[in-house]
Amino acid sequence: MQILILSDSHGDSQILTDLVSRYSDQVDYYIHCGDSELSDQDTIWNLYTTVQGNMDFYPFATEAVLDTDQGKIVIVHGHLHQVKQGDQTLVSLAKEKQADIVCYGHTHVMDCHETEGVLIINPGSIRLPRGEYPKPSYAILTIDKAGNKSVAFYNRDNNLIPEDYWQ
């Protein structure tokens, strides 16, 4: 199973469509971690599971749980979860929802790590990146049938980003 994760597209609807076109036969789920700045009526939300970010003005849910064959994934933007102060709120939320993966955005910085058995993924920003890596990014989470997880980050040109930038 593969899941494409992105965040903070800030009005760029074309990249959402482009990623669906590129990965339509490879990806099982699409996640957007908020700050799309798109209407909640946009048809792209028929394909993506999304949440409301601090820059979204439409009534998306502030959190979502994606229930997959390989377990639950919690999705938040992060601005309501103190993500700039640490990951304990995300870990607590994942445990409350009986999930072992949580995806968030808000910081615009790529991140992937595990805390207390919870895999925490921030795909960075597909439009306005911050941090060590200066290009827009998204992530692809792969979960095999045995439940093993791996995450790879890609830039907007769909090139693999070296682990040095996010490990």
Backbone as CSV, one residue per row, in Angstrom:
resi,resn,N_x,N_y,N_z,CA_x,CA_y,CA_z,C_x,C_y,C_z
1,MET,0.843,-1.172,0.000,0.000,0.000,0.000,0.891,1.238,0.000
2,GLN,0.502,2.237,-0.805,1.231,3.497,-0.846,0.267,4.651,-0.619
3,ILE,0.758,5.637,0.142,-0.048,6.796,0.488,0.777,8.042,0.192
4,LEU,0.245,8.923,-0.641,0.905,10.182,-0.947,0.428,11.220,0.067
5,ILE,1.372,11.933,0.662,1.070,12.903,1.712,1.660,14.249,1.316
6,LEU,0.837,15.291,1.354,1.343,16.624,1.107,0.646,17.616,2.004
7,SER,1.163,18.824,2.042,0.603,19.857,2.905,0.961,21.228,2.370
8,ASP,0.252,22.209,2.891,0.588,23.612,2.674,0.779,23.965,1.197
9,SER,-0.253,23.670,0.409,-0.215,24.010,-1.015,-0.626,25.463,-1.262
10,HIS,-1.222,26.114,-0.289,-1.515,27.548,-0.313,-2.015,28.057,-1.666
11,GLY,-3.149,27.514,-2.096,-3.819,27.998,-3.298,-3.408,27.335,-4.593
12,ASP,-2.395,26.518,-4.580,-1.930,25.847,-5.801,-2.730,24.561,-5.996
13,SER,-3.802,24.648,-6.740,-4.624,23.460,-6.988,-4.029,22.567,-8.074
14,GLN,-3.237,23.143,-8.963,-2.682,22.371,-10.075,-1.779,21.245,-9.597
15,ILE,-0.985,21.485,-8.545,-0.079,20.444,-8.066,-0.862,19.251,-7.524
16,LEU,-2.013,19.498,-6.939,-2.827,18.391,-6.427,-3.284,17.494,-7.575
17,THR,-3.740,18.119,-8.635,-4.175,17.386,-9.825,-2.997,16.685,-10.495
18,ASP,-1.872,17.378,-10.598,-0.678,16.796,-11.223,-0.214,15.535,-10.484
19,LEU,-0.233,15.575,-9.152,0.206,14.413,-8.378,-0.758,13.234,-8.527
20,VAL,-2.035,13.516,-8.588,-3.002,12.439,-8.825,-2.754,11.816,-10.197
21,SER,-2.531,12.641,-11.203,-2.258,12.123,-12.556,-0.995,11.278,-12.576
22,ARG,0.046,11.768,-11.925,1.327,11.049,-11.930,1.252,9.715,-11.201
23,TYR,0.543,9.670,-10.094,0.560,8.488,-9.241,-0.741,7.679,-9.253
24,SER,-1.621,7.946,-10.183,-2.952,7.317,-10.159,-2.919,5.787,-10.131
25,ASP,-1.929,5.185,-10.741,-1.871,3.726,-10.755,-0.893,3.159,-9.720
26,GLN,-0.363,4.028,-8.839,0.621,3.586,-7.842,0.182,3.827,-6.401
27,VAL,-0.626,4.850,-6.189,-0.979,5.289,-4.845,-2.406,4.867,-4.509
28,ASP,-2.575,4.386,-3.279,-3.895,3.940,-2.827,-4.692,5.059,-2.162
29,TYR,-3.996,5.983,-1.498,-4.654,7.092,-0.796,-3.839,8.361,-0.993
30,TYR,-4.569,9.495,-0.951,-3.952,10.814,-1.016,-4.362,11.582,0.236
31,ILE,-3.381,12.160,0.912,-3.620,12.930,2.126,-3.110,14.350,1.928
32,HIS,-3.922,15.322,2.349,-3.492,16.729,2.371,-3.632,17.208,3.811
33,CYS,-2.532,17.667,4.402,-2.495,18.048,5.813,-2.839,19.512,6.060
34,GLY,-3.640,20.104,5.216,-4.166,21.441,5.474,-3.402,22.582,4.843
35,ASP,-4.032,23.752,4.916,-3.588,24.984,4.273,-3.562,24.845,2.752
36,SER,-4.649,24.287,2.232,-4.810,24.245,0.774,-5.275,25.600,0.263
37,GLU,-6.063,26.297,1.078,-6.704,27.553,0.717,-7.671,27.378,-0.456
38,LEU,-8.163,26.153,-0.642,-9.144,25.864,-1.687,-10.523,25.707,-1.058
39,SER,-11.532,25.845,-1.869,-12.904,25.679,-1.411,-13.158,24.242,-0.967
40,ASP,-13.992,24.100,0.033,-14.381,22.761,0.462,-15.262,22.075,-0.589
41,GLN,-15.700,22.816,-1.586,-16.509,22.271,-2.676,-15.660,21.823,-3.871
42,ASP,-14.360,22.044,-3.821,-13.484,21.654,-4.918,-13.546,20.137,-5.107
43,THR,-13.673,19.699,-6.338,-13.806,18.260,-6.618,-12.551,17.454,-6.290
44,ILE,-11.420,18.114,-6.084,-10.199,17.390,-5.728,-10.368,16.652,-4.408
45,TRP,-11.275,17.143,-3.544,-11.472,16.512,-2.236,-12.209,15.186,-2.343
46,ASN,-12.665,14.834,-3.546,-13.198,13.485,-3.771,-12.064,12.461,-3.771
47,LEU,-10.832,12.932,-3.978,-9.666,12.057,-4.054,-8.765,12.137,-2.831
48,TYR,-8.688,13.289,-2.215,-7.805,13.522,-1.068,-8.606,13.521,0.237
49,THR,-7.997,12.996,1.278,-8.497,13.213,2.631,-7.760,14.440,3.136
50,THR,-8.489,15.449,3.602,-7.850,16.703,4.005,-8.392,17.193,5.337
51,VAL,-7.687,18.143,5.904,-8.084,18.797,7.147,-7.906,20.307,6.995
52,GLN,-8.461,21.036,7.938,-8.375,22.487,7.906,-7.069,22.959,8.529
53,GLY,-6.415,23.870,7.825,-5.218,24.505,8.353,-5.535,25.895,8.857
54,ASN,-4.564,26.562,9.397,-4.793,27.899,9.935,-5.040,28.947,8.856
55,MET,-4.740,28.635,7.586,-4.984,29.570,6.492,-6.182,29.166,5.630
56,ASP,-6.882,28.111,6.018,-8.074,27.667,5.282,-9.301,28.392,5.820
57,PHE,-10.143,28.842,4.919,-11.316,29.609,5.319,-12.612,28.851,5.081
58,TYR,-12.517,27.587,4.723,-13.692,26.750,4.518,-13.752,25.717,5.635
59,PRO,-14.933,25.207,5.920,-15.123,24.360,7.111,-14.705,22.897,6.946
60,PHE,-13.425,22.670,6.729,-12.916,21.301,6.765,-12.864,20.854,8.224
61,ALA,-12.807,19.566,8.451,-12.601,19.051,9.807,-11.186,19.416,10.256
62,THR,-10.968,19.603,11.552,-9.635,19.928,12.046,-8.771,18.692,12.226
63,GLU,-9.404,17.516,12.209,-8.644,16.258,12.215,-9.451,15.209,11.467
64,ALA,-8.733,14.244,10.924,-9.372,13.138,10.207,-8.628,11.858,10.554
65,VAL,-9.334,10.752,10.449,-8.721,9.437,10.631,-8.979,8.644,9.358
66,LEU,-7.900,8.245,8.711,-7.989,7.415,7.516,-7.821,5.973,7.963
67,ASP,-8.845,5.170,7.760,-8.837,3.765,8.172,-8.454,2.915,6.964
68,THR,-7.265,2.341,6.991,-6.769,1.535,5.877,-6.715,0.063,6.279
69,ASP,-6.427,-0.794,5.337,-6.257,-2.224,5.625,-5.058,-2.471,6.536
70,GLN,-4.134,-1.522,6.585,-2.918,-1.651,7.393,-2.967,-0.819,8.677
71,GLY,-4.135,-0.311,9.038,-4.280,0.453,10.270,-4.778,1.857,10.031
72,LYS,-4.867,2.602,11.119,-5.399,3.961,11.081,-4.276,4.987,10.988
73,ILE,-4.588,6.079,10.263,-3.681,7.207,10.133,-4.436,8.456,10.569
74,VAL,-3.885,9.177,11.531,-4.475,10.434,11.977,-3.874,11.557,11.147
75,ILE,-4.733,12.491,10.731,-4.313,13.623,9.907,-4.740,14.910,10.599
76,VAL,-3.797,15.806,10.806,-4.068,17.136,11.352,-3.181,18.133,10.617
77,HIS,-3.490,19.409,10.801,-2.580,20.412,10.245,-1.421,20.639,11.206
78,GLY,-1.728,20.756,12.478,-0.681,20.899,13.482,-0.749,22.184,14.279
79,HIS,-1.382,23.201,13.743,-1.441,24.485,14.451,-2.212,24.395,15.760
80,LEU,-3.107,23.434,15.890,-3.863,23.237,17.129,-3.221,22.193,18.034
81,HIS,-2.062,21.688,17.640,-1.405,20.584,18.354,0.017,20.921,18.795
82,GLN,0.342,22.185,18.862,1.636,22.661,19.371,2.833,21.962,18.718
83,VAL,2.764,21.750,17.406,3.819,20.999,16.727,5.168,21.716,16.726
84,LYS,5.162,23.007,16.923,6.433,23.736,16.969,7.118,23.573,18.324
85,GLN,6.404,23.030,19.310,6.973,22.803,20.631,7.344,21.342,20.868
86,GLY,6.994,20.460,19.955,7.303,19.044,20.123,6.186,18.173,19.579
87,ASP,6.336,16.865,19.773,5.373,15.942,19.169,4.476,15.210,20.173
88,GLN,4.533,15.549,21.441,3.771,14.797,22.434,2.263,14.879,22.213
89,THR,1.756,16.025,21.788,0.325,16.158,21.517,-0.078,15.255,20.348
90,LEU,0.772,15.156,19.329,0.492,14.266,18.197,0.500,12.806,18.632
91,VAL,1.459,12.443,19.453,1.553,11.069,19.947,0.316,10.723,20.771
92,SER,-0.091,11.618,21.646,-1.279,11.381,22.474,-2.530,11.233,21.613
93,LEU,-2.657,12.066,20.595,-3.807,11.989,19.699,-3.827,10.658,18.950
94,ALA,-2.684,10.249,18.443,-2.606,8.972,17.723,-3.013,7.816,18.636
95,LYS,-2.516,7.827,19.849,-2.861,6.758,20.785,-4.344,6.781,21.135
96,GLU,-4.899,7.965,21.311,-6.334,8.104,21.586,-7.173,7.522,20.449
97,LYS,-6.724,7.724,19.221,-7.462,7.257,18.040,-7.065,5.838,17.640
98,GLN,-6.180,5.214,18.408,-5.682,3.860,18.138,-5.022,3.768,16.761
99,ALA,-4.200,4.776,16.488,-3.457,4.846,15.228,-1.972,4.753,15.535
100,ASP,-1.212,4.233,14.584,0.241,4.202,14.781,0.978,5.113,13.807
101,ILE,0.208,5.941,13.092,0.784,6.931,12.178,0.008,8.227,12.337
102,VAL,0.728,9.337,12.360,0.087,10.647,12.338,0.806,11.509,11.311
103,CYS,0.021,12.218,10.497,0.551,13.120,9.476,0.128,14.539,9.818
104,TYR,1.064,15.479,9.669,0.755,16.870,9.968,1.531,17.782,9.024
105,GLY,1.183,19.059,9.044,1.858,20.065,8.234,2.252,21.252,9.097
106,HIS,1.875,22.427,8.673,2.002,23.696,9.388,3.417,24.267,9.440
107,THR,4.419,23.474,9.737,5.775,24.008,9.890,6.481,24.234,8.556
108,HIS,5.992,23.590,7.493,6.597,23.654,6.154,7.970,22.986,6.115
109,VAL,8.275,22.151,7.093,9.572,21.489,7.195,9.373,19.974,7.163
110,MET,10.060,19.293,6.254,9.998,17.833,6.166,10.448,17.205,7.472
111,ASP,9.743,16.149,7.869,10.127,15.431,9.079,9.520,14.037,9.031
112,CYS,10.266,13.086,9.533,9.764,11.723,9.683,10.545,11.088,10.821
113,HIS,9.840,10.716,11.861,10.485,10.061,12.991,9.439,9.255,13.761
114,GLU,9.920,8.438,14.663,9.023,7.633,15.478,9.204,8.019,16.937
115,THR,8.086,8.173,17.630,8.080,8.460,19.059,7.050,7.548,19.716
116,GLU,7.477,6.795,20.701,6.582,5.906,21.458,5.761,4.993,20.538
117,GLY,6.387,4.503,19.486,5.712,3.588,18.572,4.806,4.245,17.550
118,VAL,4.785,5.574,17.511,3.959,6.311,16.554,4.870,6.912,15.490
119,LEU,4.592,6.598,14.222,5.330,7.186,13.107,4.725,8.553,12.825
120,ILE,5.554,9.590,12.871,5.115,10.972,12.688,5.723,11.501,11.400
121,ILE,4.844,11.963,10.492,5.291,12.396,9.166,4.805,13.812,8.880
122,ASN,5.732,14.683,8.508,5.401,16.000,7.970,6.008,16.044,6.576
123,PRO,5.170,16.170,5.532,5.703,16.152,4.163,6.395,17.441,3.747
124,GLY,6.460,18.428,4.639,6.976,19.731,4.251,5.884,20.502,3.535
125,SER,6.251,21.471,2.764,5.281,22.264,2.001,5.505,22.043,0.515
126,ILE,4.422,21.783,-0.196,4.510,21.587,-1.642,4.643,22.934,-2.371
127,ARG,4.487,24.036,-1.635,4.591,25.347,-2.281,5.600,26.293,-1.640
128,LEU,5.664,26.338,-0.315,6.487,27.331,0.376,7.364,26.646,1.432
129,PRO,8.422,25.955,0.994,9.224,25.176,1.944,10.040,26.036,2.906
130,ARG,10.318,25.430,4.053,11.230,26.020,5.040,12.193,24.920,5.469
131,GLY,13.199,25.298,6.183,14.126,24.299,6.694,15.343,24.141,5.806
132,GLU,16.058,23.049,6.029,17.328,22.771,5.348,17.171,22.584,3.839
133,TYR,16.061,21.961,3.422,15.873,21.669,2.004,15.053,22.788,1.371
134,PRO,15.589,23.482,0.377,14.962,24.701,-0.131,13.872,24.512,-1.188
135,LYS,13.496,23.258,-1.489,12.522,23.038,-2.556,11.226,22.454,-1.993
136,PRO,10.102,22.715,-2.669,8.826,22.128,-2.244,8.926,20.600,-2.182
137,SER,8.143,20.009,-1.277,8.254,18.561,-1.075,6.922,17.915,-0.750
138,TYR,6.888,16.599,-0.957,5.782,15.747,-0.539,6.382,14.408,-0.154
139,ALA,5.569,13.559,0.463,6.063,12.267,0.938,5.209,11.140,0.391
140,ILE,5.829,9.978,0.276,5.088,8.756,-0.025,5.420,7.736,1.054
141,LEU,4.373,7.303,1.726,4.466,6.286,2.755,4.128,4.942,2.123
142,THR,4.997,3.962,2.316,4.754,2.609,1.831,4.618,1.693,3.034
143,ILE,3.550,0.890,3.033,3.338,-0.097,4.085,3.160,-1.445,3.395
144,ASP,4.064,-2.381,3.700,3.957,-3.692,3.054,2.948,-4.574,3.805
145,LYS,2.686,-5.746,3.284,1.664,-6.637,3.860,2.003,-7.087,5.267
146,ALA,3.283,-7.064,5.619,3.706,-7.429,6.970,3.605,-6.239,7.930
147,GLY,3.238,-5.065,7.415,3.104,-3.880,8.251,4.350,-3.034,8.355
148,ASN,5.411,-3.392,7.628,6.643,-2.603,7.629,6.399,-1.287,6.887
149,LYS,6.901,-0.199,7.463,6.664,1.126,6.904,7.964,1.766,6.435
150,SER,7.894,2.467,5.326,9.015,3.282,4.862,8.453,4.572,4.271
151,VAL,9.224,5.635,4.392,8.805,6.942,3.888,9.899,7.485,2.989
152,ALA,9.479,8.010,1.856,10.404,8.679,0.934,9.840,10.061,0.641
153,PHE,10.728,11.038,0.541,10.336,12.411,0.226,10.775,12.742,-1.190
154,TYR,9.943,13.531,-1.867,10.207,13.928,-3.244,10.025,15.434,-3.376
155,ASN,10.788,16.029,-4.311,10.577,17.442,-4.583,9.508,17.591,-5.658
156,ARG,9.193,18.806,-5.961,8.099,19.080,-6.896,8.380,18.542,-8.307
157,ASP,9.661,18.311,-8.611,10.030,17.709,-9.892,9.977,16.186,-9.827
158,ASN,9.454,15.665,-8.716,9.294,14.223,-8.485,10.617,13.478,-8.366
159,ASN,11.654,14.193,-7.933,12.952,13.577,-7.688,13.084,13.248,-6.205
160,LEU,13.653,12.101,-5.911,13.860,11.668,-4.539,14.772,12.647,-3.800
161,ILE,14.381,13.011,-2.585,15.179,13.908,-1.743,16.058,13.040,-0.841
162,PRO,17.352,13.305,-0.793,18.246,12.511,0.067,17.837,12.581,1.537
163,GLU,18.011,11.474,2.233,17.627,11.378,3.646,18.356,12.380,4.527
164,ASP,19.495,12.871,4.095,20.261,13.846,4.884,19.421,15.071,5.259
165,TYR,18.434,15.401,4.440,17.638,16.598,4.667,16.503,16.404,5.660
166,TRP,16.134,15.190,5.959,14.981,14.997,6.837,15.206,13.973,7.936
167,GLN,16.358,13.344,7.977,16.619,12.355,9.039,17.336,12.991,10.194
